[in-house]
Amino acid sequence: MSMREEDILEKLRQDVPIPETVQKKAEDAFASIKKDAQKTRAEGKMTVKRSSGRMPRKKIWIFVAAAVLAFGTVTAGAAVYMQWSHGLSEGMKAEQEQMHKLEADNMASPVNQSVSEQGIKVTALQSIVDNYYVHLAFKVEGYEPEAGKQPDFEDVQIRIDGQDASDGDFSISRGFYNGLVQGNEGKAVYADGTPLPEEGPLEKYVREDGSLEYEITLAKENEKGYFIGKPISVELKNLGEITIDGHIPDIEDTWSFAWTLGGSDRVRECSPDQALGDSKAIVKQVEISPISMRVVYDFPRQEIEEKGYNESGEEIISKTYAEAPWLTGVRMKDGTTYMYLYRGPGSSGYLSEDSDAYALTYGIDRILDPDQVESLLFVKSYPEGDKLLTEDDLYVVPIE
């Protein structure tokens, strides 16, 4: 039953205790409101009276209640967005609207935990979590790798709900963000648009402020929703550089973090039931999230022979199964085509020993709006040499 306005105001006149968390949230809200108001005043639109110090708890309740009575809810203009890592925003070609959508869905979540050891500060910045993948970003301050060397931690230990990778059967890829991304032609380009040098790409590990960013991706393609809402612990050990002789640690120590992952199962699902030419593959099910894609085909096994060589250099023949046509890209409703979307790790293969159901799952190299995908693009054949895929090389599968 709703409460009349005078009843609400009467309640507010009572001197009731206010939880500290409510106090803090309210003060943060006022700080944001005051900042917006000062900006508006600078534009000549209004005048506000400045104030400082902690607002009395009772006034907080009265002020907030009056605002709710007047407006019903907080306006979109008061939304506060988290600070994304450069590696995940640049590296996944994210636009502001896409990032905000992932935050609203709880797919992208801040972590903001810092640990300092021997003058090196490492901050767990954020996570992005969907049904099959986790992206983690860490900021490293106080360390300057030698020019031309690849920085890395010697060892990374990750546990999900107490299970490590071997127990939980999830895979890990990791490394420092180097400023390079995969362009729409399948070749490396700088995320900031800087032209590549003629002698080839030079990795840019150190940002303008002297910091580096470390990225970890986790994948579990055979269990939907495995990571969402699970406790995670991360240990980064021995910071140094990778050389021909292996990893050489400059700082031997451990930076440890623990928190609970967010995540969202938001996904676009469809069942095209479309054959891919004469490949014998039929696209049965598709799942597209903003950060990954999964396709299940009906694909009768086709045994093939492959030539290889043993340890003695002798030619041998091995038998295996043909692979289903690879999902390489998408066409959006506005006509934009994105190709070579793969951002590992990923997996492909039959779902069981006695099944013709074949699945392909992988993380994608950009943040997509699944609802804006018009068609899926599968590889029919690869062109010779370094030529790029064209539409003649593709199966185009519209989805609804």
N, C-alpha and C positions, 0 to 999 in steps of 0.2 A: 504494500500500500504506500502511495506517495505521501510525502510530508509537506504541509503547507509552508510557505516562505516564512511566516511569522514564527512558526514552530522551530524552523531551522535557526533563525536569528536568536531566538530565546535560548536555544542550546548553546549557541556561541557565546552568550553572555556569561555562562558558567566557566569558572576557572579550572579547566580540566588539564591534566598532564599531557604533554605532547611528546611522542616518541622522538628520539634524536634523529632517526632516519628521515622522519617527516620534516623536522626542522631543517635538516641539511638540503633536502630536495626543494623545499619551498624557497630557501635562500638562494639556491642555484637558479631557480625559476625567476626570482626577482632580479638577480644579476643579469640574466639574459634579457628580461624585459627592459631593464634600465639601459643596457647596451643598445638595444633596438631603438629605444626612445631617444637616446642621445644622438644616434645616427640620423633619426628623423628630424630632430631639432636642427642639426647641422645643415639639413637640406631646406630649412626655413619653414617647416610645416607645423611645428608645435613647440611649446615651451614646457620643460619639466623641471621640477624641483629636486635637486640632488639631496641624497641622504647617505649616511654611512653607519657602520656598526651593525650589530645583530638586531633584527626586528623582534619585538616582544612576541612570545609564542602565541598569546591570545589574538594579537593583531594579525598574525599570519593566518589563523583560522578564519577570522572575519573577512580578511582581504580575499583569500581564496574562495570562500563560500560566496561572497558577493560577485566575484568573477564568474563562478559557475551559474549562479542565478541569472546573471545578465546574458551570458553567452552560451551556456549549456555544456561547452566542452572547450578544450584548448585548441587554438587555431593551428593550422598547418604551418604558419609562419614561425611558431615557437618551437618547431622540431629541432632537436639537437642530434647531429650526426657524428659518428666516430671518425677518427683520423685513420685512414687506410695506409697500409704499407705501400711503399713505392713499387716493390717487387710484384705485389698482387694487383695493384691498380694499373701500373704501366705494363707489367708482364702479361696481364690478361686483358689488356686493351679495354678497360672498364670505363664507362661513361658515368657521370654523376647520378643520373636517374637510375641506372642499373645498380649502382652501389647502394643507393638509398633503398631500393626495392629489396635487395638481399638483407639489409639490416632490418627492415620492417618485418620480413619473413623469418627472422632469426637464423637465416642461413649464414650470414656474416656476423661475427660477434667480437667485441673487444676483449682482450685479456689483460694487458697492462700490468704485468708482473716483471720486476727488475731484480737482478742478482749481480753483485759486483764481487769479483775475485781478482786479486793481484792487479788492480787498476783497470781491469776490463769489465765494462758494464754490458750485460746482455739483458734485453727487454723482450719478453714475449708480447708481441703486439696484438695479434688477432688470429682468428680462425675462420675458415669457410667450410661448412659441412653439409653434404647432401647424403643421399641414400648409399652411395658407394665410395665417396672420396672425402678426404680432409686435406685442406691446405693450411699450413701454419707459417707464420712470418715472425722472425726475431730480428731485432735491431742490435748491432754490435758496435760499441763505442770504445775508443781507447786503443784500438789495434790498427796498425798500418802494415799491410802485407808488402813484401818486396815487389817492386815493379816487374811485371811479366810473370809473376808466380801466381799460382792458384791457391787461394786460402781455403781452409776447410777445418772442421773438427775431426779429430782422429776417430772418434767413436760417438755414436748417438744411440741411446737406449730409450725406447718408447714402450709404455705399457698402457693398454686400454682396459679399464676395469680390472686391473691387476694382471692382465695377460700380455706377454711380449709378443713380438711378431711370429715367433715359432709356435707359441701356444694358441694365439688367436688366428693364425693363418691369414694375416694381412701383410701386404708388401709396403716397402718404404723406398722413396727416392728423396734425395736431399742435395743441397749445395748452396753456395752463395749466389745471390742474384748478380748477374754480370752485365745488365743493361741491354742484353740481346734478346730478341724475340723472333719468332718465326713469322715471316711476312706471308701475305696471301698468295705468293708464288712459291712458297715452300722453302725459301732461303732466309738466312739470318739477316736481320736488320736491327738497327738501334731503335729502342722503344721511343726515345725522345725525338726521333726524326733526323738525327745527325747522319750524314752520308758515311758509308763505310769507307775506310782507307783502301787505296788500290791494292795494297799488299795483303788485304784480308782483314777480317774483323779483329779489333783489339778489345779485349774484355774490360769493361768498366765496373770494377767491384766497389771502388770508393766513391761515395757521393760527395757533393759540394761541401757538406758540413763535416766531412771526415768519417762518417759512419758507414757501416756495411749492413746488408740485410741477408739473413740466412733463411732459406725456404725448405720446408719439409712437406712432402705429399704422402699420404697414406691411402691405400686402396684395399678394399675387400669386395671383389666383384661378385662373389657367390652368396652373399647374404645381405639382402636389402635392409637398409636402416641400421646396420651394425654399429655405427659410430655415434649416432644421434643421442645426445643426452648422457653419454658415458663419461666417467672420470678418466682423466688422462694424466700421465706423468712423463716428463721429458728430461733426460740428462744429456747435456752436451759436454764432451770431455776433450781436453787437450787441444787448444787452438794453435794452428800452425799452417804449414803450406805443403802442397803436394808437389813432389819432385819426381824425377825419373827413378830415384831410389826408394820412393814411397813417401809416406807422410812424415814430416819433420816437425815436431811440436815446438813452438816458441814459448807457450805458456802451458804448463801442466797443471790443470785444475779441472773442477767440475762445476757446471752451472745447472742447477736443478729447479724444475718448475712443476707445479701440479694445479689443476683446475678441472672444472666440468665443462665438457664441450656443449655448445648449443647445437644448432642444426635444424634443417627443415626437409621434409619429404615432398616438398612441392615439385611436381613433375608433370609434364605433358605426356599422356599415354595415348597411343593409337594403334590400330590393327589394320595396316594397309592391305595385307593378303595379296601382295603383288609379286609376280614372277619377275626375275631379273634375266631377261633374254633367254638364251640357251644355256645359262650357267647351271640350271637345275635348282637354283636357290629361289625360295619364296620368302619374302619379308613378311613375317607373321606379327611381330610385336615390336613396338618402339617406345623407348622412354627417353625424353629429353629434359634435363634439368638445366639451370643456368650454367653449370660447370661440368657436365658430363653427358655422355650419350650411351645408350645400350640398345642393341638390336638383337632380336632372336629370329633366326631363319629356320625354315624347314629345308634341310639340305642333305639329301641322301648321300651316303659316303661314296667317294670316288677314289679308289686306290691308285696311287701314282708311284712311279719309280724316280729316284733322284740319285745322280752320280756324286760320289764323294771319294775321299782318300783316307786310308788308315794311317797309323803312326809310322809305318814303313814307307809311306808314299805310294802304296799300291791303290789302284782305283777299285772302289767298291760300289755296289748298288744297294741302296736302302729303299724300303717301301714305306710310304706314308699316305696320308689322305690329302686331297685337294682342299684349299682354303676357300671359304665363301668370299664373294666380292666385298672388298673393303669399303666401309662408309667413310668417305674422305671429306665431305663437306655438306653445306646446306645452302638453299636459296631462300632468302627472306621475302616477305610479302611485298616489300618495296622494291624488289628486283635485285638487291645486293646479294652477291654470292661470296661465301666464305669457304675457302678450300684449305686442305692440309691442316685440319683442326686438332690433330693429335697432340696431347700434352700428357706424357706418361705418368705413372705406369698404366698398363692396360692388359687385357687378356682376350684371347679368342680360342674357340674350340667347342667340342661337343659337350653337352651338359651331362651326359652319362655314357657308359660303355655300349649300351644297347639302344641308344636314342639317335634319331636324325635331327634333333633340335640342336642348333649350333648358335652360340652366343658370341657377340663382340661387344666389349665394354671398354671405354677409355675416357679419361679426363680430356677436356677441350682447352684450347689455348687462349680462349677469350670468354667473356661473360656474355651469354646469349639471353634474349627474351624468348623462351620457348613458344609463347603464343604467337610470335611473329614469324615462325619458320613455316615456309610454304611447301618446300620440297626437300627431300633427302637425295644426296648425290653419291652413288656407288661407282667404284672403278670397274669399267668393262674391260679395258686393256690399257697397258702403260705404253706411252710413246717411246720411241727410241732415243737414246742419248739423254741430253739434259733438257729436252723439250718439256714444256708444261702440259698438264692435262687440259684438254678442251672438252666441249660438250660432246663431241663425237666419241670421246673416250669414256663416257659416263652413262650409267643408267639413272634416269631421273624418276623419282618416286614421289608424287604429290601425297600430302597427308592432310587429314581433316581434323 
